[in-house]
Amino acid sequence: MRFLRKWMLLSLILIGTATQTNAQRHVDKLDRGLVTTIAQNGSGNFVSWRVLGEEYYDVTYNLYANGTKIASNLTASNYVHTAGTATTTYQVSPVVRGVEGEKCAAVTRWSGTDTYSLTGFTTGYLDIPGQTATDRAGLDATSTYEFNDVVAADVNGDGQLELICKRNYTGDRYLTSNTTRFNRIEVLTLTGVRLWWIDLGPNMQAGPDEQWDAIAFDWDMDGKAEVLLRGADNIIIHKADGTTDTIGDNPSYDSRTVSNTQYTSVGNEYLLYLNGTTGEPYPIGDNNKGWMTYPLKRYETGESSLAVWGKDGDGGHRASKHYFGAPYLDGQKPSIFLGRGASTRHKFAAYDVDPATHKLTRRWYWSNNIGSSPWFGQGYHNFAIQDVDMDGRDEIMFGSMTIDDNGKGLSTVGLGHGDAQHC
């Protein structure tokens, strides 16, 4: 019996280890993403489609035009159909071990075309119409807003990507006399329908280099991406149902009346985690409000000068560098990654999401501001997420250093600060 118990215990350990090692990561459920545009030489159509994660190794594809198969067992995810026209319809089906799967929905060619003067090549594009932008006084301000960066994610679970767009106000947003026109974030479908949007207010308005990004990922694993961003007082969320939420403990605050510099260096900062379909803020903190105090503080207790970020007189450039990501720190479920700082001092934090309540629980926290440390001054203006030690869990590659999945330093080459990295 003693031998039997030991054998059973060993078997359970091995089964548990195998389960952990081979566990599947939760991934988005996207559609085929089939698109077609005019071929580069202007003759025929270029057709391209999405390779799904479970198809990576041994799946081939059949391509159909107007219902007729024109190519079989393709190993690449694109094809040039020289006989294609503006009205040709295309479908793709996967072939798994010789068995053909279901065809995707049919598409036709993007209608937009443009010819490059230098090469003479004609290319195609999808034209996504923008929506009217009104200011806080209800006046049309469309001509003074321009689209900027964009993040793509499926926020409503239809298998297609939506666009989370930054939309800059091009006027004098620094002036305290401007009380109605501020930068925006808009969530658009690929047909240009605006699902909901955010008026970022006066406290995230300083220079073009201050980061007011929003990212999206399906952290609660319900098939719909949520939206994450750093926020401040006096943000107004215009939700999909037509109602609004004003964010902050001091909703009428205007930091420009206190410190009108290129970077916002005063006032509250918050972390916002929003329903991607509706824009509704989730009560992520202990206060049951739609925001929580931003975990990576501008100043720790006793600090009051931006010199704590390693450089004085820059108005807050380094303190205004923010990073957001979705690493799989346990190898199976996505966590939230937050980062702050660029050149010398850095702060990081990782949070897990409760899918039922959307409460956030801190997994780990990192802070380094010690000049003699091998981790000091190793950051860039961006970061990458990858499993570098082949343990099934992701690491954070931040410039010249790598932070392990447990929030501890894994490696650093000591080459210091650069502008960009690739993995």
C-alpha positions as CSV (number, residue, x, y, z in Angstrom):
1,M,0.0,0.0,0.0
2,R,2.9,2.4,0.8
3,F,4.3,1.8,-2.7
4,L,0.9,2.2,-4.3
5,R,0.3,5.5,-2.5
6,K,3.7,6.8,-3.6
7,W,3.0,5.7,-7.2
8,M,-0.4,7.4,-7.1
9,L,1.2,10.6,-5.7
10,L,3.9,10.6,-8.4
11,S,1.2,10.1,-11.1
12,L,-0.8,13.0,-9.8
13,I,2.3,15.2,-9.8
14,L,3.2,14.2,-13.4
15,I,-0.4,14.8,-14.5
16,G,-0.5,18.2,-12.9
17,T,2.9,19.2,-14.4
18,A,1.7,18.1,-17.9
19,T,-1.5,20.0,-17.5
20,Q,0.3,23.2,-16.5
21,T,2.9,22.8,-19.3
22,N,0.4,22.1,-22.1
23,A,-2.4,24.4,-21.0
24,Q,-3.8,26.5,-23.8
25,R,-3.7,30.3,-23.6
26,H,-7.0,32.1,-23.9
27,V,-7.1,33.8,-27.3
28,D,-9.4,36.1,-29.2
29,K,-12.1,34.4,-31.4
30,L,-11.8,36.4,-34.5
31,D,-13.2,35.8,-38.0
32,R,-11.2,35.0,-41.1
33,G,-10.5,38.7,-41.7
34,L,-10.6,38.2,-45.4
35,V,-9.9,41.4,-47.4
36,T,-9.2,42.1,-51.1
37,T,-7.8,45.2,-52.8
38,I,-6.5,46.1,-56.2
39,A,-3.2,44.4,-57.0
40,Q,-0.1,46.6,-56.9
41,N,0.4,46.7,-60.6
42,G,-3.3,47.6,-61.1
43,S,-4.1,44.2,-62.7
44,G,-6.4,41.9,-60.8
45,N,-6.9,41.6,-57.0
46,F,-4.7,41.0,-54.1
47,V,-6.5,38.8,-51.6
48,S,-5.3,38.3,-47.9
49,W,-6.7,36.6,-44.9
50,R,-6.0,35.8,-41.2
51,V,-4.2,32.7,-40.1
52,L,-5.8,31.7,-36.8
53,G,-3.7,30.6,-33.9
54,E,-4.7,27.0,-33.9
55,E,-4.0,26.8,-37.7
56,Y,-0.3,27.8,-37.5
57,Y,1.5,24.5,-38.3
58,D,-0.2,22.3,-40.8
59,V,-3.4,24.0,-42.2
60,T,-3.6,25.0,-45.9
61,Y,-6.3,27.0,-47.6
62,N,-8.6,26.9,-50.6
63,L,-9.6,30.2,-52.3
64,Y,-12.9,30.7,-54.1
65,A,-13.9,33.5,-56.5
66,N,-17.6,33.9,-57.3
67,G,-18.1,30.5,-55.8
68,T,-15.5,28.7,-58.0
69,K,-12.3,27.3,-56.5
70,I,-9.3,29.1,-58.0
71,A,-6.5,27.9,-55.8
72,S,-6.0,24.8,-53.6
73,N,-3.9,23.9,-50.6
74,L,-2.3,27.3,-50.3
75,T,0.4,27.5,-47.6
76,A,0.6,31.3,-47.7
77,S,-2.2,33.6,-46.4
78,N,-2.4,35.7,-49.6
79,Y,-3.0,35.3,-53.3
80,V,-3.0,37.5,-56.4
81,H,-6.0,36.8,-58.6
82,T,-5.1,38.4,-62.0
83,A,-8.6,37.9,-63.4
84,G,-10.2,39.6,-60.4
85,T,-12.4,42.7,-60.9
86,A,-14.1,45.2,-58.6
87,T,-17.2,42.9,-58.4
88,T,-15.5,39.6,-57.8
89,T,-16.5,38.0,-54.5
90,Y,-14.0,35.8,-52.5
91,Q,-14.2,33.2,-49.8
92,V,-11.5,31.1,-48.1
93,S,-11.8,27.8,-46.4
94,P,-9.2,25.9,-44.2
95,V,-8.0,22.4,-45.1
96,V,-7.0,20.3,-42.1
97,R,-5.4,16.9,-42.9
98,G,-7.1,16.8,-46.3
99,V,-10.6,17.8,-44.9
100,E,-12.0,21.1,-46.1
101,G,-13.6,23.3,-43.5
102,E,-16.4,25.9,-43.8
103,K,-16.0,28.8,-46.1
104,C,-15.9,32.3,-44.6
105,A,-18.3,35.1,-45.5
106,A,-17.8,36.5,-49.0
107,V,-16.1,39.9,-49.6
108,T,-15.5,42.2,-52.5
109,R,-12.7,44.5,-53.3
110,W,-12.1,47.7,-51.2
111,S,-13.4,50.6,-53.3
112,G,-10.7,53.1,-52.5
113,T,-7.7,53.4,-55.0
114,D,-4.7,55.6,-55.2
115,T,-1.7,55.8,-57.5
116,Y,1.8,56.7,-56.2
117,S,3.4,59.3,-58.4
118,L,7.0,58.0,-57.9
119,T,6.3,54.4,-58.9
120,G,3.1,54.6,-60.9
121,F,1.7,51.7,-58.8
122,T,-2.0,51.7,-57.9
123,T,-3.0,50.5,-54.5
124,G,-6.3,50.1,-52.7
125,Y,-7.6,51.1,-49.3
126,L,-10.7,50.9,-47.1
127,D,-12.2,54.4,-46.4
128,I,-13.6,54.6,-42.9
129,P,-15.6,57.7,-42.4
130,G,-15.1,59.8,-39.2
131,Q,-17.9,61.2,-37.2
132,T,-18.8,64.8,-36.3
133,A,-16.9,66.1,-33.2
134,T,-18.8,68.5,-31.0
135,D,-17.3,70.4,-28.1
136,R,-18.5,70.7,-24.5
137,A,-20.7,73.6,-25.6
138,G,-22.4,71.4,-28.2
139,L,-20.8,73.2,-31.1
140,D,-19.5,71.5,-34.2
141,A,-15.7,71.4,-33.9
142,T,-15.0,68.7,-36.5
143,S,-12.5,70.8,-38.5
144,T,-10.3,71.2,-35.5
145,Y,-10.0,67.5,-34.7
146,E,-7.6,65.1,-36.5
147,F,-7.2,61.3,-36.2
148,N,-3.9,60.0,-34.7
149,D,-2.9,56.7,-33.3
150,V,-5.2,53.7,-33.3
151,V,-5.5,50.3,-31.5
152,A,-7.5,47.4,-33.1
153,A,-9.6,45.0,-31.0
154,D,-12.9,43.2,-31.1
155,V,-14.9,45.0,-28.4
156,N,-18.3,43.7,-29.2
157,G,-17.6,40.0,-29.9
158,D,-18.7,39.9,-33.5
159,G,-15.3,38.5,-34.7
160,Q,-14.4,41.7,-36.5
161,L,-11.9,44.3,-35.2
162,E,-13.0,47.7,-34.0
163,L,-10.7,50.8,-33.8
164,I,-9.9,52.7,-30.6
165,C,-8.7,56.0,-32.1
166,K,-6.9,59.0,-30.6
167,R,-8.4,62.2,-32.0
168,N,-6.3,65.3,-31.3
169,Y,-7.7,68.8,-30.9
170,T,-5.4,70.9,-33.0
171,G,-6.1,74.3,-31.4
172,D,-4.6,75.9,-28.3
173,R,-5.5,73.3,-25.7
174,Y,-3.0,74.7,-23.2
175,L,-5.0,78.0,-22.7
176,T,-7.1,78.1,-19.6
177,S,-9.6,80.2,-21.7
178,N,-10.3,77.0,-23.6
179,T,-12.9,75.2,-21.5
180,T,-14.7,73.2,-24.2
181,R,-12.3,71.5,-26.6
182,F,-10.0,68.7,-25.5
183,N,-8.5,65.6,-27.0
184,R,-10.7,62.6,-27.5
185,I,-10.7,58.8,-27.8
186,E,-13.3,57.3,-30.1
187,V,-14.3,53.7,-30.6
188,L,-15.3,53.1,-34.3
189,T,-16.4,50.1,-36.3
190,L,-14.8,49.4,-39.7
191,T,-17.8,51.0,-41.3
192,G,-17.3,54.2,-39.3
193,V,-20.0,53.8,-36.7
194,R,-19.0,55.4,-33.4
195,L,-19.9,53.1,-30.5
196,W,-18.8,55.4,-27.7
197,W,-16.1,58.0,-27.0
198,I,-14.2,59.8,-24.3
199,D,-13.7,63.6,-23.8
200,L,-10.3,63.6,-22.0
201,G,-10.7,67.1,-20.5
202,P,-8.1,69.6,-19.4
203,N,-5.9,67.4,-17.3
204,M,-4.5,65.1,-20.0
205,Q,-4.1,67.9,-22.6
206,A,-0.4,69.0,-22.5
207,G,2.1,68.5,-25.3
208,P,2.0,65.9,-28.1
209,D,4.6,63.9,-26.3
210,E,2.5,63.3,-23.1
211,Q,1.0,59.9,-23.5
212,W,-2.8,59.5,-23.2
213,D,-3.0,56.1,-24.9
214,A,-5.8,53.6,-24.5
215,I,-5.3,49.9,-25.3
216,A,-7.8,47.0,-25.5
217,F,-7.6,43.3,-24.7
218,D,-10.0,40.6,-23.6
219,W,-8.7,40.4,-20.0
220,D,-12.0,38.9,-18.6
221,M,-12.0,36.2,-21.4
222,D,-15.7,36.7,-22.4
223,G,-14.9,37.1,-26.1
224,K,-15.1,40.9,-26.0
225,A,-12.1,43.2,-25.4
226,E,-12.1,45.8,-22.6
227,V,-10.4,49.2,-22.8
228,L,-7.7,50.3,-20.4
229,L,-6.3,53.8,-20.0
230,R,-4.7,56.2,-17.5
231,G,-7.2,59.0,-16.6
232,A,-7.6,62.2,-14.6
233,D,-10.3,64.4,-13.1
234,N,-12.8,66.0,-15.5
235,I,-12.8,63.2,-18.0
236,I,-16.3,62.6,-19.5
237,I,-17.2,59.2,-21.0
238,H,-20.0,59.3,-23.5
239,K,-21.3,55.8,-23.3
240,A,-23.1,53.7,-26.0
241,D,-26.5,54.2,-24.4
242,G,-26.2,58.1,-24.6
243,T,-25.5,58.7,-21.0
244,T,-22.3,60.1,-19.6
245,D,-19.9,59.4,-16.7
246,T,-17.7,62.2,-15.3
247,I,-14.5,60.7,-13.8
248,G,-12.6,61.7,-10.7
249,D,-12.8,62.7,-7.1
250,N,-12.6,66.4,-8.1
251,P,-14.6,66.4,-11.4
252,S,-14.3,70.2,-12.1
253,Y,-10.5,70.3,-11.5
254,D,-8.3,72.1,-14.2
255,S,-4.6,71.5,-13.7
256,R,-3.7,74.3,-16.1
257,T,-4.7,76.9,-13.6
258,V,-2.0,75.5,-11.2
259,S,0.8,74.5,-13.5
260,N,0.5,75.3,-17.2
261,T,3.5,73.5,-18.6
262,Q,4.0,71.2,-21.6
263,Y,3.3,68.2,-19.4
264,T,0.6,67.7,-16.8
265,S,2.6,67.5,-13.5
266,V,-0.2,68.1,-10.9
267,G,-3.5,66.6,-10.1
268,N,-5.0,63.2,-9.5
269,E,-4.3,60.2,-11.8
270,Y,-6.5,57.2,-12.2
271,L,-6.6,53.8,-13.8
272,L,-9.8,53.2,-15.9
273,Y,-11.0,49.8,-17.1
274,L,-14.0,50.0,-19.4
275,N,-16.5,47.7,-21.0
276,G,-15.4,47.7,-24.6
277,T,-18.9,47.4,-26.0
278,T,-20.5,50.2,-24.0
279,G,-17.8,52.3,-22.5
280,E,-19.1,51.6,-19.0
281,P,-16.4,51.9,-16.3
282,Y,-15.9,48.8,-14.2
283,P,-15.7,49.3,-10.4
284,I,-12.1,47.9,-10.3
285,G,-11.0,49.4,-6.9
286,D,-12.0,49.0,-3.3
287,N,-14.1,52.2,-3.5
288,N,-16.5,50.6,-5.9
289,K,-16.1,53.6,-8.3
290,G,-15.4,53.4,-12.0
291,W,-11.7,54.2,-11.3
292,M,-8.9,53.6,-8.9
293,T,-5.9,55.7,-7.9
294,Y,-3.2,55.2,-10.6
295,P,-0.8,52.5,-9.1
296,L,2.4,54.1,-10.5
297,K,2.4,57.4,-8.7
298,R,4.0,60.6,-10.1
299,Y,5.4,61.3,-6.7
300,E,6.0,59.0,-3.7
301,T,5.5,60.3,-0.2
302,G,7.9,63.2,0.4
303,E,8.6,63.8,-3.3
304,S,7.5,67.0,-5.0
305,S,10.0,67.7,-7.8
306,L,10.1,66.1,-11.2
307,A,13.8,65.8,-10.7
308,V,13.0,62.4,-9.0
309,W,12.6,61.1,-12.5
310,G,16.2,61.8,-13.3
311,K,16.1,65.1,-15.1
312,D,15.0,68.5,-13.9
313,G,13.7,71.3,-16.2
314,D,12.1,69.1,-18.8
315,G,8.6,69.8,-17.5
316,G,7.8,66.2,-16.8
317,H,8.8,64.3,-20.0
318,R,10.1,61.2,-18.3
319,A,7.3,61.1,-15.7
320,S,4.8,61.2,-18.5
321,K,6.0,58.1,-20.3
322,H,3.4,55.3,-19.8
323,Y,3.1,51.7,-21.0
324,F,0.3,49.2,-21.0
325,G,0.3,45.6,-22.0
326,A,-1.4,42.1,-21.6
327,P,1.3,39.5,-20.7
328,Y,0.3,35.9,-19.8
329,L,2.2,35.8,-16.5
330,D,0.8,32.5,-15.5
331,G,0.9,31.1,-19.0
332,Q,-2.8,30.8,-19.4
333,K,-4.7,34.0,-18.6
334,P,-3.8,37.6,-19.6
335,S,-2.7,40.0,-16.9
336,I,-2.6,43.8,-17.0
337,F,0.9,45.3,-17.2
338,L,1.6,49.0,-16.3
339,G,4.9,50.9,-16.7
340,R,6.1,54.4,-16.1
341,G,9.4,56.2,-16.8
342,A,11.8,56.2,-19.8
343,S,15.5,56.7,-19.0
344,T,16.5,56.4,-15.4
345,R,13.8,55.7,-12.9
346,H,11.1,53.0,-13.7
347,K,8.0,51.7,-12.0
348,F,6.0,48.6,-13.1
349,A,3.0,46.8,-11.8
350,A,1.0,43.7,-12.9
351,Y,-2.6,43.1,-12.1
352,D,-4.9,40.1,-12.5
353,V,-8.6,40.5,-13.4
354,D,-11.5,38.7,-11.7
355,P,-13.7,37.8,-14.7
356,A,-16.9,37.9,-12.6
357,T,-16.4,41.2,-10.7
358,H,-13.7,42.9,-12.8
359,K,-11.9,43.7,-9.6
360,L,-8.1,44.0,-10.0
361,T,-5.6,42.2,-7.7
362,R,-2.0,43.2,-7.8
363,R,0.3,40.4,-8.8
364,W,3.6,42.2,-8.3
365,Y,5.2,45.7,-8.2
366,W,8.6,46.9,-9.3
367,S,10.3,50.2,-8.6
368,N,14.0,51.1,-9.1
369,N,15.6,54.5,-8.6
370,I,19.1,53.4,-7.3
371,G,21.9,54.7,-9.5
372,S,24.2,51.9,-8.6
373,S,21.7,49.2,-9.5
374,P,22.3,47.2,-12.7
375,W,18.6,47.8,-13.5
376,F,18.8,51.6,-13.3
377,G,18.6,53.6,-16.5
378,Q,18.0,50.6,-18.8
379,G,14.6,51.6,-20.2
380,Y,13.5,52.7,-23.7
381,H,10.5,54.4,-25.1
382,N,8.8,51.1,-25.7
383,F,8.7,47.5,-24.5
384,A,8.0,44.0,-25.7
385,I,6.3,40.9,-24.2
386,Q,7.6,37.5,-24.9
387,D,8.4,34.2,-23.2
388,V,12.2,34.4,-23.4
389,D,13.1,31.5,-21.0
390,M,10.7,28.9,-22.4
391,D,8.7,28.3,-19.2
392,G,5.4,29.1,-20.8
393,R,5.0,32.4,-19.0
394,D,5.7,35.8,-20.4
395,E,8.5,38.2,-19.5
396,I,8.6,42.0,-20.0
397,M,11.5,43.2,-22.1
398,F,11.9,46.9,-21.2
399,G,14.9,48.3,-23.1
400,S,18.1,46.8,-22.0
401,M,16.6,44.7,-19.3
402,T,14.1,41.8,-18.9
403,I,11.7,41.5,-16.0
404,D,10.7,37.9,-15.2
405,D,7.0,36.8,-15.0
406,N,7.3,37.0,-11.2
407,G,8.2,40.7,-11.3
408,K,11.9,40.2,-10.5
409,G,14.8,41.1,-12.6
410,L,15.8,38.3,-15.0
411,S,18.6,39.8,-17.1
412,T,20.2,43.1,-18.1
413,V,22.9,43.9,-20.6
414,G,23.7,47.3,-19.1
415,L,23.7,49.1,-22.5
416,G,21.3,51.8,-21.1
417,H,18.8,53.9,-22.8
418,G,17.9,53.8,-26.5
419,D,14.8,54.7,-28.4
420,A,13.4,51.4,-29.8
421,Q,13.8,47.7,-29.5
422,H,12.5,44.6,-31.4
423,C,12.0,41.0,-30.3
